[in-house]
Amino acid sequence: MREEDLHALLQRIPCPLLRLHTTGGMIFEIREPETVFLGRSTVELLLPPNSDQTREAVISLLHIIWVEVISPPP
């Protein structure tokens, strides 16, 4: 996945629900573009808190196989 491609998806208005499918079989959901920080080779996602702990995932763009785009209902 290229940074530019993911950036273009996050810039859609309204931003659709995005599911990132990775080479390891994990799936990460992006519900709000404000929780995403794109780097040149990684994407950092703020995840929902777990037991009052802040969680985040840093994923190499090379490991994102495909992005599922789920448009918001009309």
Buried (B, 14 or more C-beta within 10 A) or exposed (E): BEBEEBEEBBEEEEBBEBBBBBEEEEEBBBEEBEBBEBEEEBBEBBEEEEEEEEEEBEBEBEBBEEBEEEEEEE
